[in-house]
């Protein structure tokens, strides 16, 4: 967790809540919050790559991106709560749902920002100071076209030897996305002097402006 270290009591409490949630889910399957691939001039994709604060801040800066929501993907609705996800036992990854207009920004352009700015796709079950499967690198695609594009770009990046280490990004279908608690939304914009943000997220925004200046929204 980024707020502070978990005490033993907090860990036990979270595990107890997690077990209770799984028991409830087994007795009564939770409904799936299915995100659509979008229609017309709107599409969505869910991306995971470490703390969702920085991921959200990066994609919110892009032209053609109409909405970015921090949340959880990969697990059930019953366990889509920060304290539970932070145990690393829920199957969830901290993620962002990115809604975009493909006539203004292509899916490949989004993925290039994802791989080259938003996170390090070669880190397995961690990202910077954060460790655990909840911080894994994953693309939760919403269409076969997105899957093919993601796999093709991973292949191209691997062949070009862009990274010293192998890319470990998962490419999996989106089964459900669950928005995170309100205090996580637009965290970087609301807390630009927060120490974690200063050291881990603001450098990503600077890197974005340097590598992809034509994709960044004009400042007002």
N, C-alpha and C positions, 0 to 999 in steps of 0.2 A: 504494500500500500504506500501511497505517496504522502498521505497526511502525517502519519507517525507510525512507529512500530506497533504491531499488534501485541497486546498483552496476552498472557496465557488464557485468561478468562475470556477475552474477546475471541481468541481462536476457538476455544471450546464452544462458545456461544454460536459462532458462525457455523461450526461443524454440526452442532445440534440442529440449527435452523435448516442447514442443507439436507440433513438426513430426513427431517420432517417434510421438507419440500419434496424429496424424492418419493417418500411414502405416499404423500398426497397425489403426486403425479401418477404413481402406479395404480392407485385406486380410481383416479379420474383423470384421464389424459387432458393436459392443458391445451387450449386452442392455439393454433399456430398463427402468429402475426406475419402473414406472407406479404412481402414487398413485391410489387410487380415490376416487369421490365420497362414499363412505361409505354406510352403511346403518343402518337403525334410528334410534337416537338420536345417531349420530355422522356428521359430514361433515368434509371437508377442503377447503382451498383453499390455493394457493401464491401469495404476494404478494412483490413486489420493489419496493424503494424506497430505494436507498442501502445503507449498511452494515447487514448483517444483525444486528449486535449490538443496535442501538437498536430495530429492528423487532421482534426477538424479545422484548426487555424490555417493550415496550409491550403486545403481544398476550398475553403471559404474565400481565399484570395483570387481564385481563378475566374477569368471571364467565361461566361456561359454556364457557370455553376449557380444554380438557383436556390439550393438549400443544402445544408450539411447538418446532420444530426448525429450526436454521439450516442452509442448504445452498445448492445451486446448481440452476438450472433454465434451460432454453433451449439447452443444448448437449449434447454426448454424454457418456456415462459415462467414456470414456477421458480426457477433459480436465477432469473435475470434481475438480480439485485447486487449492488456494488460489493457489499460485505461478503456475499456468497461467492461472487465471481472472483474476488480477491484471494480466495483460498486456492484457486487453480484446480478445483475438483469438479466444476460444473460443465466443462466442455465448451463454455463460452470463451470468446475472444473479445477484448475491448475493440470496438469497430466504429466506423463512421458510415452512414448511409448518405451517398452523394447523389443528388438529383442534378441533372445537367441537360442542356440543350445541345444535341449533337450537331446542329447547324452552326453553332458558335465555337464549340470545343469538341474534338473527337474523343472517342474512347481511348484510342492509342495515346493521345496527348495526356489524358488523365493518368494512364498507366505509366508513362514516362516520368511524370511528376512523382507518382507513387514509388517507383523503383529508385529514382535518382535524387530525390529530395526528402520525401516524407518519412522514409525509414531506411534501414539497412536490411535488404532481403536475404542476407547471408547469415543472419543471427538466428539460431534455433531456440525457440521458446524463451526469448528474451529480447530486449531492445534497450540499449544503453544501460541505465541503472536499474531497470525493471526486469525481473525474472519471473518465469512461470509460463505455463501454456496459455494463459489469458493474454499474454503479450506476443503471441506468435504472429508470423507473417501469413496472411491468407487473403485470397480474392474470392468473395462469395458472389458468383456470377448469377445473373437473372435471365440469361438467354444463351443459347448455343453459340451465337455470334460472339458474345463476350468471352465465352470459354475458349473458343478458337483463337481469338485475338490475344488473350492472356497467355495461352500456351505458346503461340507463335513468338510473342515478344520475349518470353523467358528463354526460348530456344535461341533467338537472335542475340540476346545479351550474353548467354552462355558461350555461344560460338565466337563472339567478339572479344571474349575474356575481359569484359568490362569490370568484373569483380574478381578479386584474387581467390575467393572461396566460392563454393557452389551456392547457387540460389536455392533456398529451402521453402520458398513461398508455396503454400497449398493453393490449389485451384479447385474449388468445390461448389456445388450448387447451394444457393441460399434457400434454407428451409424456414427461416424466421428471423426477423430483426426486432429487437425490443429497445425502445429509447431509454437512455440512462436517466438517472435522477436529474431534476432541474438544475441543481447546483453545478453539474458537470457541463452543461450546455454553454458554448461560447466562453469557456473558462479563460482562455488566453486573452481574449479581447477585454474581459472584465477584470483580469488580474495580471496585467503586464509586468508588475514588479515582484510577483510571487517568485521566490528563489528557484523552484523547480522549473518554472516557465522561462526565467532569465537564462538559465544554464542549458536547458534542453530544447526549448521550443522556439525562442526568438532567433537563434542561429539558423533554424530551418527556414524561417521566413526570409532572412537575409539571403540564404542560399537560393531560394526560389526566385527572388528578384534578380539574382546574378545569372542563374542558368536559363531561366525562362521569362525574360522581361516582357516579351510580347504576349504572354498568357495572363499576366497579372492585371487585375482591375485597376483602373485609374484611382488614385487617392483623391478624396474630396476634402 
